[in-house]
Amino acid sequence: MNFLRDSDGSAMVEFAVFLSVLMMILVGMVDYAVAIQEAMQLQVAATAGAAWGAIPGNEGNLSGMQTAATNAATGVSGFSVTATNLWTCSAGGSSVASTSTCSGGVTPYKYVVVKTSASVPSPLSFPGVSPSRTLSGAAIFQVPWSQ
C-alpha cells in the first residue's frame, strides 16, 4: 500500500496530460486561422471582381468580372466565381427586370454581384471532422449613373 503514497513521476504524467490538451487547442487554433485567411482571400477576390464591374462600361462584361476575381484569388484551390447584374427600384429593394421602369418613371438602380466559393481542404484532419470545408465571399457594388 506504500505505492499509493509514492509521488515519483506524477509531475511527468501531469505534464503529458497538460501538453496533449495544449497541443489539441493549438492545432485547432491554427486550423481556424487558416480558414479565416482563406475566407478573407475569397472576400477580397469577390470585391475585386465587383469593383472592376462597377466601373462604367464594364458592368455588362461578366467574364471580365470573373477574371478580375480569379486574378485576385491567388493561392486558393478549388476556386469558383459567378458574376451577375441586378436591378432594383430602390436601394436595397427587390429585384426587377432590367427593362423595367420604376414608379415615377425612374430608371432602376444597377448593381454588379460577384460571388466566390472554394472547397478548401483542412490542413489538419481530425477523426469525425470533414477533411474539407466550403468557404465563400460575395460583393455587391452599385454601378454609377452614366450620362
MODELLER restraints for C-alpha pairs under 7 A, 6 or more apart:
rsr = mdl.restraints
at = mdl.atoms
rsr.add(forms.Gaussian(group=physical.xy_distance, feature=features.Distance(at['CA:31:A'], at['CA:122:A']), mean=6.97, stdev=0.5))
rsr.add(forms.Gaussian(group=physical.xy_distance, feature=features.Distance(at['CA:31:A'], at['CA:123:A']), mean=6.60, stdev=0.5))
rsr.add(forms.Gaussian(group=physical.xy_distance, feature=features.Distance(at['CA:31:A'], at['CA:124:A']), mean=6.67, stdev=0.5))
rsr.add(forms.Gaussian(group=physical.xy_distance, feature=features.Distance(at['CA:39:A'], at['CA:135:A']), mean=5.88, stdev=0.5))
rsr.add(forms.Gaussian(group=physical.xy_distance, feature=features.Distance(at['CA:39:A'], at['CA:136:A']), mean=6.42, stdev=0.5))
rsr.add(forms.Gaussian(group=physical.xy_distance, feature=features.Distance(at['CA:39:A'], at['CA:137:A']), mean=6.89, stdev=0.5))
rsr.add(forms.Gaussian(group=physical.xy_distance, feature=features.Distance(at['CA:41:A'], at['CA:73:A']), mean=6.09, stdev=0.5))
rsr.add(forms.Gaussian(group=physical.xy_distance, feature=features.Distance(at['CA:42:A'], at['CA:73:A']), mean=6.38, stdev=0.5))
rsr.add(forms.Gaussian(group=physical.xy_distance, feature=features.Distance(at['CA:42:A'], at['CA:116:A']), mean=6.01, stdev=0.5))
rsr.add(forms.Gaussian(group=physical.xy_distance, feature=features.Distance(at['CA:42:A'], at['CA:117:A']), mean=6.74, stdev=0.5))
rsr.add(forms.Gaussian(group=physical.xy_distance, feature=features.Distance(at['CA:42:A'], at['CA:136:A']), mean=6.16, stdev=0.5))
rsr.add(forms.Gaussian(group=physical.xy_distance, feature=features.Distance(at['CA:42:A'], at['CA:137:A']), mean=5.12, stdev=0.5))
rsr.add(forms.Gaussian(group=physical.xy_distance, feature=features.Distance(at['CA:43:A'], at['CA:137:A']), mean=4.31, stdev=0.5))
rsr.add(forms.Gaussian(group=physical.xy_distance, feature=features.Distance(at['CA:43:A'], at['CA:138:A']), mean=6.15, stdev=0.5))
rsr.add(forms.Gaussian(group=physical.xy_distance, feature=features.Distance(at['CA:44:A'], at['CA:72:A']), mean=6.99, stdev=0.5))
rsr.add(forms.Gaussian(group=physical.xy_distance, feature=features.Distance(at['CA:45:A'], at['CA:69:A']), mean=4.42, stdev=0.5))
rsr.add(forms.Gaussian(group=physical.xy_distance, feature=features.Distance(at['CA:45:A'], at['CA:70:A']), mean=6.66, stdev=0.5))
rsr.add(forms.Gaussian(group=physical.xy_distance, feature=features.Distance(at['CA:45:A'], at['CA:72:A']), mean=4.83, stdev=0.5))
rsr.add(forms.Gaussian(group=physical.xy_distance, feature=features.Distance(at['CA:45:A'], at['CA:73:A']), mean=5.20, stdev=0.5))
rsr.add(forms.Gaussian(group=physical.xy_distance, feature=features.Distance(at['CA:46:A'], at['CA:69:A']), mean=5.59, stdev=0.5))
rsr.add(forms.Gaussian(group=physical.xy_distance, feature=features.Distance(at['CA:46:A'], at['CA:114:A']), mean=5.38, stdev=0.5))
rsr.add(forms.Gaussian(group=physical.xy_distance, feature=features.Distance(at['CA:46:A'], at['CA:115:A']), mean=5.81, stdev=0.5))
rsr.add(forms.Gaussian(group=physical.xy_distance, feature=features.Distance(at['CA:46:A'], at['CA:116:A']), mean=5.83, stdev=0.5))
rsr.add(forms.Gaussian(group=physical.xy_distance, feature=features.Distance(at['CA:46:A'], at['CA:137:A']), mean=6.03, stdev=0.5))
rsr.add(forms.Gaussian(group=physical.xy_distance, feature=features.Distance(at['CA:46:A'], at['CA:138:A']), mean=5.37, stdev=0.5))
rsr.add(forms.Gaussian(group=physical.xy_distance, feature=features.Distance(at['CA:46:A'], at['CA:139:A']), mean=5.43, stdev=0.5))
rsr.add(forms.Gaussian(group=physical.xy_distance, feature=features.Distance(at['CA:47:A'], at['CA:139:A']), mean=5.23, stdev=0.5))
rsr.add(forms.Gaussian(group=physical.xy_distance, feature=features.Distance(at['CA:48:A'], at['CA:68:A']), mean=6.14, stdev=0.5))
rsr.add(forms.Gaussian(group=physical.xy_distance, feature=features.Distance(at['CA:48:A'], at['CA:69:A']), mean=5.53, stdev=0.5))
rsr.add(forms.Gaussian(group=physical.xy_distance, feature=features.Distance(at['CA:48:A'], at['CA:72:A']), mean=6.67, stdev=0.5))
rsr.add(forms.Gaussian(group=physical.xy_distance, feature=features.Distance(at['CA:49:A'], at['CA:65:A']), mean=4.45, stdev=0.5))
rsr.add(forms.Gaussian(group=physical.xy_distance, feature=features.Distance(at['CA:49:A'], at['CA:66:A']), mean=6.07, stdev=0.5))
rsr.add(forms.Gaussian(group=physical.xy_distance, feature=features.Distance(at['CA:49:A'], at['CA:68:A']), mean=4.82, stdev=0.5))
rsr.add(forms.Gaussian(group=physical.xy_distance, feature=features.Distance(at['CA:49:A'], at['CA:69:A']), mean=4.32, stdev=0.5))
rsr.add(forms.Gaussian(group=physical.xy_distance, feature=features.Distance(at['CA:49:A'], at['CA:114:A']), mean=6.31, stdev=0.5))
rsr.add(forms.Gaussian(group=physical.xy_distance, feature=features.Distance(at['CA:50:A'], at['CA:65:A']), mean=6.39, stdev=0.5))
rsr.add(forms.Gaussian(group=physical.xy_distance, feature=features.Distance(at['CA:50:A'], at['CA:112:A']), mean=5.99, stdev=0.5))
rsr.add(forms.Gaussian(group=physical.xy_distance, feature=features.Distance(at['CA:50:A'], at['CA:113:A']), mean=6.21, stdev=0.5))
rsr.add(forms.Gaussian(group=physical.xy_distance, feature=features.Distance(at['CA:50:A'], at['CA:114:A']), mean=5.58, stdev=0.5))
rsr.add(forms.Gaussian(group=physical.xy_distance, feature=features.Distance(at['CA:50:A'], at['CA:139:A']), mean=6.08, stdev=0.5))
rsr.add(forms.Gaussian(group=physical.xy_distance, feature=features.Distance(at['CA:50:A'], at['CA:140:A']), mean=6.35, stdev=0.5))
rsr.add(forms.Gaussian(group=physical.xy_distance, feature=features.Distance(at['CA:50:A'], at['CA:141:A']), mean=5.94, stdev=0.5))
rsr.add(forms.Gaussian(group=physical.xy_distance, feature=features.Distance(at['CA:51:A'], at['CA:141:A']), mean=6.70, stdev=0.5))
rsr.add(forms.Gaussian(group=physical.xy_distance, feature=features.Distance(at['CA:52:A'], at['CA:58:A']), mean=6.96, stdev=0.5))
rsr.add(forms.Gaussian(group=physical.xy_distance, feature=features.Distance(at['CA:52:A'], at['CA:65:A']), mean=6.11, stdev=0.5))
rsr.add(forms.Gaussian(group=physical.xy_distance, feature=features.Distance(at['CA:52:A'], at['CA:68:A']), mean=6.85, stdev=0.5))
rsr.add(forms.Gaussian(group=physical.xy_distance, feature=features.Distance(at['CA:53:A'], at['CA:59:A']), mean=4.62, stdev=0.5))
rsr.add(forms.Gaussian(group=physical.xy_distance, feature=features.Distance(at['CA:53:A'], at['CA:65:A']), mean=5.49, stdev=0.5))
rsr.add(forms.Gaussian(group=physical.xy_distance, feature=features.Distance(at['CA:53:A'], at['CA:112:A']), mean=6.28, stdev=0.5))
rsr.add(forms.Gaussian(group=physical.xy_distance, feature=features.Distance(at['CA:54:A'], at['CA:112:A']), mean=6.41, stdev=0.5))
rsr.add(forms.Gaussian(group=physical.xy_distance, feature=features.Distance(at['CA:54:A'], at['CA:141:A']), mean=6.06, stdev=0.5))
rsr.add(forms.Gaussian(group=physical.xy_distance, feature=features.Distance(at['CA:54:A'], at['CA:142:A']), mean=6.39, stdev=0.5))
rsr.add(forms.Gaussian(group=physical.xy_distance, feature=features.Distance(at['CA:54:A'], at['CA:143:A']), mean=4.66, stdev=0.5))
rsr.add(forms.Gaussian(group=physical.xy_distance, feature=features.Distance(at['CA:55:A'], at['CA:143:A']), mean=6.81, stdev=0.5))
rsr.add(forms.Gaussian(group=physical.xy_distance, feature=features.Distance(at['CA:56:A'], at['CA:143:A']), mean=6.64, stdev=0.5))
rsr.add(forms.Gaussian(group=physical.xy_distance, feature=features.Distance(at['CA:56:A'], at['CA:144:A']), mean=6.66, stdev=0.5))
rsr.add(forms.Gaussian(group=physical.xy_distance, feature=features.Distance(at['CA:56:A'], at['CA:146:A']), mean=6.74, stdev=0.5))
rsr.add(forms.Gaussian(group=physical.xy_distance, feature=features.Distance(at['CA:59:A'], at['CA:112:A']), mean=6.52, stdev=0.5))
rsr.add(forms.Gaussian(group=physical.xy_distance, feature=features.Distance(at['CA:62:A'], at['CA:83:A']), mean=5.56, stdev=0.5))
rsr.add(forms.Gaussian(group=physical.xy_distance, feature=features.Distance(at['CA:62:A'], at['CA:84:A']), mean=6.62, stdev=0.5))
rsr.add(forms.Gaussian(group=physical.xy_distance, feature=features.Distance(at['CA:65:A'], at['CA:83:A']), mean=6.49, stdev=0.5))
rsr.add(forms.Gaussian(group=physical.xy_distance, feature=features.Distance(at['CA:66:A'], at['CA:81:A']), mean=6.04, stdev=0.5))
rsr.add(forms.Gaussian(group=physical.xy_distance, feature=features.Distance(at['CA:66:A'], at['CA:82:A']), mean=6.54, stdev=0.5))
rsr.add(forms.Gaussian(group=physical.xy_distance, feature=features.Distance(at['CA:66:A'], at['CA:83:A']), mean=6.27, stdev=0.5))
rsr.add(forms.Gaussian(group=physical.xy_distance, feature=features.Distance(at['CA:77:A'], at['CA:118:A']), mean=6.80, stdev=0.5))
rsr.add(forms.Gaussian(group=physical.xy_distance, feature=features.Distance(at['CA:77:A'], at['CA:120:A']), mean=6.54, stdev=0.5))
rsr.add(forms.Gaussian(group=physical.xy_distance, feature=features.Distance(at['CA:78:A'], at['CA:118:A']), mean=5.02, stdev=0.5))
rsr.add(forms.Gaussian(group=physical.xy_distance, feature=features.Distance(at['CA:78:A'], at['CA:119:A']), mean=5.48, stdev=0.5))
rsr.add(forms.Gaussian(group=physical.xy_distance, feature=features.Distance(at['CA:78:A'], at['CA:120:A']), mean=6.71, stdev=0.5))
rsr.add(forms.Gaussian(group=physical.xy_distance, feature=features.Distance(at['CA:79:A'], at['CA:117:A']), mean=5.88, stdev=0.5))
rsr.add(forms.Gaussian(group=physical.xy_distance, feature=features.Distance(at['CA:79:A'], at['CA:118:A']), mean=4.45, stdev=0.5))
rsr.add(forms.Gaussian(group=physical.xy_distance, feature=features.Distance(at['CA:80:A'], at['CA:116:A']), mean=5.73, stdev=0.5))
rsr.add(forms.Gaussian(group=physical.xy_distance, feature=features.Distance(at['CA:80:A'], at['CA:117:A']), mean=5.41, stdev=0.5))
rsr.add(forms.Gaussian(group=physical.xy_distance, feature=features.Distance(at['CA:80:A'], at['CA:118:A']), mean=6.14, stdev=0.5))
rsr.add(forms.Gaussian(group=physical.xy_distance, feature=features.Distance(at['CA:81:A'], at['CA:115:A']), mean=5.66, stdev=0.5))
rsr.add(forms.Gaussian(group=physical.xy_distance, feature=features.Distance(at['CA:81:A'], at['CA:116:A']), mean=4.42, stdev=0.5))
rsr.add(forms.Gaussian(group=physical.xy_distance, feature=features.Distance(at['CA:81:A'], at['CA:117:A']), mean=6.51, stdev=0.5))
rsr.add(forms.Gaussian(group=physical.xy_distance, feature=features.Distance(at['CA:82:A'], at['CA:114:A']), mean=5.73, stdev=0.5))
rsr.add(forms.Gaussian(group=physical.xy_distance, feature=features.Distance(at['CA:82:A'], at['CA:115:A']), mean=5.34, stdev=0.5))
rsr.add(forms.Gaussian(group=physical.xy_distance, feature=features.Distance(at['CA:82:A'], at['CA:116:A']), mean=6.58, stdev=0.5))
rsr.add(forms.Gaussian(group=physical.xy_distance, feature=features.Distance(at['CA:83:A'], at['CA:113:A']), mean=5.61, stdev=0.5))
rsr.add(forms.Gaussian(group=physical.xy_distance, feature=features.Distance(at['CA:83:A'], at['CA:114:A']), mean=4.44, stdev=0.5))
rsr.add(forms.Gaussian(group=physical.xy_distance, feature=features.Distance(at['CA:83:A'], at['CA:115:A']), mean=6.50, stdev=0.5))
rsr.add(forms.Gaussian(group=physical.xy_distance, feature=features.Distance(at['CA:84:A'], at['CA:112:A']), mean=5.94, stdev=0.5))
rsr.add(forms.Gaussian(group=physical.xy_distance, feature=features.Distance(at['CA:84:A'], at['CA:113:A']), mean=5.20, stdev=0.5))
rsr.add(forms.Gaussian(group=physical.xy_distance, feature=features.Distance(at['CA:84:A'], at['CA:114:A']), mean=6.56, stdev=0.5))
rsr.add(forms.Gaussian(group=physical.xy_distance, feature=features.Distance(at['CA:85:A'], at['CA:111:A']), mean=5.71, stdev=0.5))
rsr.add(forms.Gaussian(group=physical.xy_distance, feature=features.Distance(at['CA:85:A'], at['CA:112:A']), mean=4.62, stdev=0.5))
rsr.add(forms.Gaussian(group=physical.xy_distance, feature=features.Distance(at['CA:85:A'], at['CA:113:A']), mean=5.98, stdev=0.5))
rsr.add(forms.Gaussian(group=physical.xy_distance, feature=features.Distance(at['CA:86:A'], at['CA:95:A']), mean=6.53, stdev=0.5))
rsr.add(forms.Gaussian(group=physical.xy_distance, feature=features.Distance(at['CA:86:A'], at['CA:110:A']), mean=5.85, stdev=0.5))
rsr.add(forms.Gaussian(group=physical.xy_distance, feature=features.Distance(at['CA:86:A'], at['CA:111:A']), mean=4.97, stdev=0.5))
rsr.add(forms.Gaussian(group=physical.xy_distance, feature=features.Distance(at['CA:86:A'], at['CA:112:A']), mean=6.15, stdev=0.5))
rsr.add(forms.Gaussian(group=physical.xy_distance, feature=features.Distance(at['CA:87:A'], at['CA:95:A']), mean=5.58, stdev=0.5))
rsr.add(forms.Gaussian(group=physical.xy_distance, feature=features.Distance(at['CA:87:A'], at['CA:96:A']), mean=5.55, stdev=0.5))
rsr.add(forms.Gaussian(group=physical.xy_distance, feature=features.Distance(at['CA:87:A'], at['CA:97:A']), mean=6.58, stdev=0.5))
rsr.add(forms.Gaussian(group=physical.xy_distance, feature=features.Distance(at['CA:87:A'], at['CA:98:A']), mean=5.90, stdev=0.5))
rsr.add(forms.Gaussian(group=physical.xy_distance, feature=features.Distance(at['CA:87:A'], at['CA:108:A']), mean=5.75, stdev=0.5))
rsr.add(forms.Gaussian(group=physical.xy_distance, feature=features.Distance(at['CA:87:A'], at['CA:109:A']), mean=5.39, stdev=0.5))
rsr.add(forms.Gaussian(group=physical.xy_distance, feature=features.Distance(at['CA:87:A'], at['CA:110:A']), mean=4.61, stdev=0.5))
rsr.add(forms.Gaussian(group=physical.xy_distance, feature=features.Distance(at['CA:87:A'], at['CA:111:A']), mean=6.09, stdev=0.5))
rsr.add(forms.Gaussian(group=physical.xy_distance, feature=features.Distance(at['CA:88:A'], at['CA:94:A']), mean=5.81, stdev=0.5))
rsr.add(forms.Gaussian(group=physical.xy_distance, feature=features.Distance(at['CA:88:A'], at['CA:95:A']), mean=4.83, stdev=0.5))
rsr.add(forms.Gaussian(group=physical.xy_distance, feature=features.Distance(at['CA:88:A'], at['CA:96:A']), mean=5.44, stdev=0.5))
rsr.add(forms.Gaussian(group=physical.xy_distance, feature=features.Distance(at['CA:88:A'], at['CA:108:A']), mean=5.31, stdev=0.5))
rsr.add(forms.Gaussian(group=physical.xy_distance, feature=features.Distance(at['CA:88:A'], at['CA:109:A']), mean=5.24, stdev=0.5))
rsr.add(forms.Gaussian(group=physical.xy_distance, feature=features.Distance(at['CA:88:A'], at['CA:110:A']), mean=6.80, stdev=0.5))
rsr.add(forms.Gaussian(group=physical.xy_distance, feature=features.Distance(at['CA:89:A'], at['CA:102:A']), mean=5.58, stdev=0.5))
rsr.add(forms.Gaussian(group=physical.xy_distance, feature=features.Distance(at['CA:89:A'], at['CA:108:A']), mean=4.71, stdev=0.5))
rsr.add(forms.Gaussian(group=physical.xy_distance, feature=features.Distance(at['CA:89:A'], at['CA:109:A']), mean=6.03, stdev=0.5))
rsr.add(forms.Gaussian(group=physical.xy_distance, feature=features.Distance(at['CA:90:A'], at['CA:109:A']), mean=6.91, stdev=0.5))
rsr.add(forms.Gaussian(group=physical.xy_distance, feature=features.Distance(at['CA:101:A'], at['CA:107:A']), mean=5.64, stdev=0.5))
rsr.add(forms.Gaussian(group=physical.xy_distance, feature=features.Distance(at['CA:101:A'], at['CA:108:A']), mean=6.63, stdev=0.5))
rsr.add(forms.Gaussian(group=physical.xy_distance, feature=features.Distance(at['CA:102:A'], at['CA:108:A']), mean=6.23, stdev=0.5))
rsr.add(forms.Gaussian(group=physical.xy_distance, feature=features.Distance(at['CA:110:A'], at['CA:142:A']), mean=5.89, stdev=0.5))
rsr.add(forms.Gaussian(group=physical.xy_distance, feature=features.Distance(at['CA:110:A'], at['CA:143:A']), mean=5.52, stdev=0.5))
rsr.add(forms.Gaussian(group=physical.xy_distance, feature=features.Distance(at['CA:111:A'], at['CA:140:A']), mean=6.52, stdev=0.5))
rsr.add(forms.Gaussian(group=physical.xy_distance, feature=features.Distance(at['CA:111:A'], at['CA:141:A']), mean=5.49, stdev=0.5))
rsr.add(forms.Gaussian(group=physical.xy_distance, feature=features.Distance(at['CA:111:A'], at['CA:142:A']), mean=4.23, stdev=0.5))
rsr.add(forms.Gaussian(group=physical.xy_distance, feature=features.Distance(at['CA:111:A'], at['CA:143:A']), mean=5.37, stdev=0.5))
rsr.add(forms.Gaussian(group=physical.xy_distance, feature=features.Distance(at['CA:112:A'], at['CA:140:A']), mean=5.68, stdev=0.5))
rsr.add(forms.Gaussian(group=physical.xy_distance, feature=features.Distance(at['CA:112:A'], at['CA:141:A']), mean=5.46, stdev=0.5))
rsr.add(forms.Gaussian(group=physical.xy_distance, feature=features.Distance(at['CA:112:A'], at['CA:142:A']), mean=6.44, stdev=0.5))
rsr.add(forms.Gaussian(group=physical.xy_distance, feature=features.Distance(at['CA:112:A'], at['CA:143:A']), mean=6.93, stdev=0.5))
rsr.add(forms.Gaussian(group=physical.xy_distance, feature=features.Distance(at['CA:113:A'], at['CA:139:A']), mean=5.85, stdev=0.5))
rsr.add(forms.Gaussian(group=physical.xy_distance, feature=features.Distance(at['CA:113:A'], at['CA:140:A']), mean=4.55, stdev=0.5))
rsr.add(forms.Gaussian(group=physical.xy_distance, feature=features.Distance(at['CA:113:A'], at['CA:141:A']), mean=6.74, stdev=0.5))
rsr.add(forms.Gaussian(group=physical.xy_distance, feature=features.Distance(at['CA:114:A'], at['CA:138:A']), mean=5.70, stdev=0.5))
rsr.add(forms.Gaussian(group=physical.xy_distance, feature=features.Distance(at['CA:114:A'], at['CA:139:A']), mean=5.42, stdev=0.5))
rsr.add(forms.Gaussian(group=physical.xy_distance, feature=features.Distance(at['CA:114:A'], at['CA:140:A']), mean=6.58, stdev=0.5))
rsr.add(forms.Gaussian(group=physical.xy_distance, feature=features.Distance(at['CA:115:A'], at['CA:137:A']), mean=5.79, stdev=0.5))
rsr.add(forms.Gaussian(group=physical.xy_distance, feature=features.Distance(at['CA:115:A'], at['CA:138:A']), mean=4.31, stdev=0.5))
rsr.add(forms.Gaussian(group=physical.xy_distance, feature=features.Distance(at['CA:115:A'], at['CA:139:A']), mean=6.57, stdev=0.5))
rsr.add(forms.Gaussian(group=physical.xy_distance, feature=features.Distance(at['CA:116:A'], at['CA:136:A']), mean=5.42, stdev=0.5))
rsr.add(forms.Gaussian(group=physical.xy_distance, feature=features.Distance(at['CA:116:A'], at['CA:137:A']), mean=5.04, stdev=0.5))
rsr.add(forms.Gaussian(group=physical.xy_distance, feature=features.Distance(at['CA:116:A'], at['CA:138:A']), mean=6.14, stdev=0.5))
rsr.add(forms.Gaussian(group=physical.xy_distance, feature=features.Distance(at['CA:117:A'], at['CA:134:A']), mean=6.89, stdev=0.5))
rsr.add(forms.Gaussian(group=physical.xy_distance, feature=features.Distance(at['CA:117:A'], at['CA:135:A']), mean=5.53, stdev=0.5))
rsr.add(forms.Gaussian(group=physical.xy_distance, feature=features.Distance(at['CA:117:A'], at['CA:136:A']), mean=4.08, stdev=0.5))
rsr.add(forms.Gaussian(group=physical.xy_distance, feature=features.Distance(at['CA:117:A'], at['CA:137:A']), mean=6.31, stdev=0.5))
rsr.add(forms.Gaussian(group=physical.xy_distance, feature=features.Distance(at['CA:118:A'], at['CA:134:A']), mean=5.63, stdev=0.5))
rsr.add(forms.Gaussian(group=physical.xy_distance, feature=features.Distance(at['CA:118:A'], at['CA:135:A']), mean=5.50, stdev=0.5))
rsr.add(forms.Gaussian(group=physical.xy_distance, feature=features.Distance(at['CA:118:A'], at['CA:136:A']), mean=6.47, stdev=0.5))
rsr.add(forms.Gaussian(group=physical.xy_distance, feature=features.Distance(at['CA:119:A'], at['CA:132:A']), mean=6.37, stdev=0.5))
rsr.add(forms.Gaussian(group=physical.xy_distance, feature=features.Distance(at['CA:119:A'], at['CA:133:A']), mean=5.55, stdev=0.5))
rsr.add(forms.Gaussian(group=physical.xy_distance, feature=features.Distance(at['CA:119:A'], at['CA:134:A']), mean=4.32, stdev=0.5))
rsr.add(forms.Gaussian(group=physical.xy_distance, feature=features.Distance(at['CA:119:A'], at['CA:135:A']), mean=6.43, stdev=0.5))
rsr.add(forms.Gaussian(group=physical.xy_distance, feature=features.Distance(at['CA:120:A'], at['CA:132:A']), mean=5.39, stdev=0.5))
rsr.add(forms.Gaussian(group=physical.xy_distance, feature=features.Distance(at['CA:120:A'], at['CA:133:A']), mean=5.42, stdev=0.5))
rsr.add(forms.Gaussian(group=physical.xy_distance, feature=features.Distance(at['CA:120:A'], at['CA:134:A']), mean=6.13, stdev=0.5))
rsr.add(forms.Gaussian(group=physical.xy_distance, feature=features.Distance(at['CA:121:A'], at['CA:131:A']), mean=5.86, stdev=0.5))
rsr.add(forms.Gaussian(group=physical.xy_distance, feature=features.Distance(at['CA:121:A'], at['CA:132:A']), mean=3.97, stdev=0.5))
rsr.add(forms.Gaussian(group=physical.xy_distance, feature=features.Distance(at['CA:121:A'], at['CA:133:A']), mean=6.34, stdev=0.5))
rsr.add(forms.Gaussian(group=physical.xy_distance, feature=features.Distance(at['CA:122:A'], at['CA:131:A']), mean=5.46, stdev=0.5))
rsr.add(forms.Gaussian(group=physical.xy_distance, feature=features.Distance(at['CA:122:A'], at['CA:132:A']), mean=5.11, stdev=0.5))
rsr.add(forms.Gaussian(group=physical.xy_distance, feature=features.Distance(at['CA:122:A'], at['CA:133:A']), mean=6.98, stdev=0.5))
rsr.add(forms.Gaussian(group=physical.xy_distance, feature=features.Distance(at['CA:125:A'], at['CA:131:A']), mean=5.70, stdev=0.5))
